[in-house]
Amino acid sequence: MTHKTYRVIQWCTGVVGKTALRHFIENPVFELVGVLVTNPDKDGKDAGDLAGLAATGVTATSDVEKIMALDADCVLFAPIVTDVDMICRLLRSGKNVVSPAGPFVPNKYFPDESKKIEAACLEAGVSFHGCGIHPGFSGDILPLTLSRLMNRIDRIQIIEFIDKDKNPMVYTEMMGFGADPQELLAKPRRAPDTWRHFYQSLAMVAEGLGQEIEKVTSHFEVASATQDIPYTLGEGRSGGGVIKTGTVGGQHYEWTAWVDGVPLISYHFYWTMGEHVEPRWDIDSRYQVVIEGDPGMEVRLMSPPDADGKRPFLGLPWTGLVGATALPAVCDAQPGLITHLDLGVVQPRGLVRAK
Ligand SMILES: NC(=O)c1ccc[n+]([C@@H]2O[C@H](COP(=O)([O-])OP(=O)(O)OC[C@H]3O[C@@H](n4cnc5c(N)ncnc54)[C@H](OP(=O)(O)O)[C@@H]3O)[C@@H](O)[C@H]2O)c1
């Protein structure tokens, strides 16, 4: 079977970007033509070196102009903080762009971003698509797809469980672990309007079901560490500390979209620092979609457990892969800001191949 190939650029090589980079090197559907890095230690390194693979002959650069000048079909844009103006420059240079930071759907909370991107797409005849694991997959296109197996839907709940002890992350302290519970309850570290970012996914599901969201309500609760819990910052990162007994060892954020006076779609985020917390929430890392109605449904999206019996949380690698596998369809789509609803069923290319 012959495959059309796509010349691709990987923009930044953090956890998400590195997964996508590895995919682009290994999947014959892609020809890697450029890698943008910000870290001076990575500048000048071979892309294969950055991805933990054999040399590719493609050298990473921190020179934005060199990347802009490349002849490429598409870019997986994954810096730590998104930059809509930079996305528009890439689009205007004739490259299709996929970003894990959105925008995911043109919406009332971020109208300017979407308008700017749409304008750049139409001007250059290219496309933009926002997708990641959540927002961008497990809370929108996944439940919407599963809805096709329902006769009647009363409520949809999407739950993210992450055991941060098994899956250490650099943001542990920044997220409020180890803080005084009352202080964190009074001032959660997720900004009060973070739900607006996820509103795009809530709206995509509501719209897909022919409904309109009336309001979104929030709830936040914390769990306390029942013993001192040492933590690290994750692979390859030095530092860490100890979550002291009685301080925040778990957090649960909930955002619920209401339709016709009743809760229709809820997102829950349970983040815990292992099992020594009270209340003791589930720490089996996964996404879980629960659809109440006729018939009831529950779907779990998770990796197999490691040898220690605990599950790695694959949200960040999945974010790189859901974007990478969408790129060919985005390149082939009509120009504009393309949502999951526009893309329909994506047919990933080049995944079935020899090891
Ligand atoms: N939708 C979703 O489900 C979802 C899930 C996870 C993440 N995300 C988004 O995906 C993006 C990447 O996440 P990640 O987990 O890969 O992040 P990360 O591991 O922290 O890495 C991001 C990379 O950004 C570059 N960088 C560092 N400082 C920067 C700065 N000041 N300005 C611009 N770039 C900088 C670095 O690239 P180099 O090392 O190459 O220099 C860094 O490795 C973020 O925007 C995040 O919000 C979305």
The ligand as an SDF file (V2000), in Angstrom:
LIG
                    3D

 48 52  0  0  0  0  0  0  0  0999 V2000
   -4.8480   19.2930   25.5770 N   0  0  0  0  0  0  0  0  0  0  0  0
   -4.2150   18.4730   26.3670 C   0  0  0  0  0  0  0  0  0  0  0  0
   -4.7390   17.4250   26.7460 O   0  0  0  0  0  0  0  0  0  0  0  0
   -2.8220   18.7600   26.8240 C   0  0  0  0  0  0  0  0  0  0  0  0
   -2.1920   17.8460   27.6690 C   0  0  0  0  0  0  0  0  0  0  0  0
   -0.8810   18.0950   28.0360 C   0  0  0  0  0  0  0  0  0  0  0  0
   -0.2330   19.2230   27.5870 C   0  0  0  0  0  0  0  0  0  0  0  0
   -0.8940   20.1020   26.7890 N   0  0  0  0  0  0  0  0  0  0  0  0
   -0.2020   21.2830   26.2790 C   0  0  0  0  0  0  0  0  0  0  0  0
    0.8900   20.8400   25.4820 O   0  0  0  0  0  0  0  0  0  0  0  0
    1.9520   21.7730   25.5460 C   0  0  0  0  0  0  0  0  0  0  0  0
    3.2550   21.0310   25.8420 C   0  0  0  0  0  0  0  0  0  0  0  0
    3.1590   20.3460   27.0730 O   0  0  0  0  0  0  0  0  0  0  0  0
    4.3820   19.4880   27.6460 P   0  0  0  0  0  0  0  0  0  0  0  0
    3.8220   18.6500   28.7310 O   0  0  0  0  0  0  0  0  0  0  0  0
    5.1180   18.8420   26.5440 O   0  0  0  0  0  0  0  0  0  0  0  0
    5.2750   20.6140   28.2880 O   0  0  0  0  0  0  0  0  0  0  0  0
    6.7920   20.5040   28.7940 P   0  0  0  0  0  0  0  0  0  0  0  0
    7.2250   19.0930   28.9220 O   0  0  0  0  0  0  0  0  0  0  0  0
    6.9140   21.3770   29.9790 O   0  0  0  0  0  0  0  0  0  0  0  0
    7.6650   21.0710   27.5770 O   0  0  0  0  0  0  0  0  0  0  0  0
    7.3390   22.1180   26.7620 C   0  0  0  0  0  0  0  0  0  0  0  0
    8.5400   22.5820   25.9680 C   0  0  0  0  0  0  0  0  0  0  0  0
    8.3410   23.9630   25.7090 O   0  0  0  0  0  0  0  0  0  0  0  0
    9.6110   24.5700   25.4990 C   0  0  0  0  0  0  0  0  0  0  0  0
    9.7420   25.7300   26.3840 N   0  0  0  0  0  0  0  0  0  0  0  0
   10.3140   25.8340   27.5980 C   0  0  0  0  0  0  0  0  0  0  0  0
   10.2330   27.0880   28.0640 N   0  0  0  0  0  0  0  0  0  0  0  0
    9.5930   27.7890   27.1110 C   0  0  0  0  0  0  0  0  0  0  0  0
    9.1870   29.1320   27.0020 C   0  0  0  0  0  0  0  0  0  0  0  0
    9.4160   30.0070   27.9610 N   0  0  0  0  0  0  0  0  0  0  0  0
    8.5310   29.5080   25.8830 N   0  0  0  0  0  0  0  0  0  0  0  0
    8.2480   28.6290   24.8860 C   0  0  0  0  0  0  0  0  0  0  0  0
    8.6220   27.3290   24.9500 N   0  0  0  0  0  0  0  0  0  0  0  0
    9.2620   26.9180   26.0410 C   0  0  0  0  0  0  0  0  0  0  0  0
   10.6590   23.5340   25.8080 C   0  0  0  0  0  0  0  0  0  0  0  0
   11.0220   22.9490   24.5550 O   0  0  0  0  0  0  0  0  0  0  0  0
   12.4890   22.4200   24.2410 P   0  0  0  0  0  0  0  0  0  0  0  0
   12.8290   21.5200   25.3980 O   0  0  0  0  0  0  0  0  0  0  0  0
   12.3660   21.7030   22.9620 O   0  0  0  0  0  0  0  0  0  0  0  0
   13.3700   23.6280   24.1840 O   0  0  0  0  0  0  0  0  0  0  0  0
    9.8890   22.5380   26.6580 C   0  0  0  0  0  0  0  0  0  0  0  0
   10.4600   21.2710   26.6430 O   0  0  0  0  0  0  0  0  0  0  0  0
    1.5440   22.7890   26.6180 C   0  0  0  0  0  0  0  0  0  0  0  0
    1.0360   23.9400   25.9750 O   0  0  0  0  0  0  0  0  0  0  0  0
    0.4360   22.0930   27.3700 C   0  0  0  0  0  0  0  0  0  0  0  0
   -0.4850   23.0030   27.9210 O   0  0  0  0  0  0  0  0  0  0  0  0
   -2.1690   19.8790   26.3920 C   0  0  0  0  0  0  0  0  0  0  0  0
  1  2  1  0
  2  3  2  0
  2  4  1  0
  4  5  1  0
  4 48  2  0
  5  6  2  0
  6  7  1  0
  7  8  2  0
  8  9  1  0
  8 48  1  0
  9 10  1  0
  9 46  1  0
 10 11  1  0
 11 12  1  0
 11 44  1  0
 12 13  1  0
 13 14  1  0
 14 15  2  0
 14 16  1  0
 14 17  1  0
 17 18  1  0
 18 19  2  0
 18 20  1  0
 18 21  1  0
 21 22  1  0
 22 23  1  0
 23 24  1  0
 23 42  1  0
 24 25  1  0
 25 26  1  0
 25 36  1  0
 26 27  1  0
 26 35  1  0
 27 28  2  0
 28 29  1  0
 29 30  1  0
 29 35  2  0
 30 31  1  0
 30 32  2  0
 32 33  1  0
 33 34  2  0
 34 35  1  0
 36 37  1  0
 36 42  1  0
 37 38  1  0
 38 39  2  0
 38 40  1  0
 38 41  1  0
 42 43  1  0
 44 45  1  0
 44 46  1  0
 46 47  1  0
M  CHG  2   8   1  16  -1
M  END
$$$$
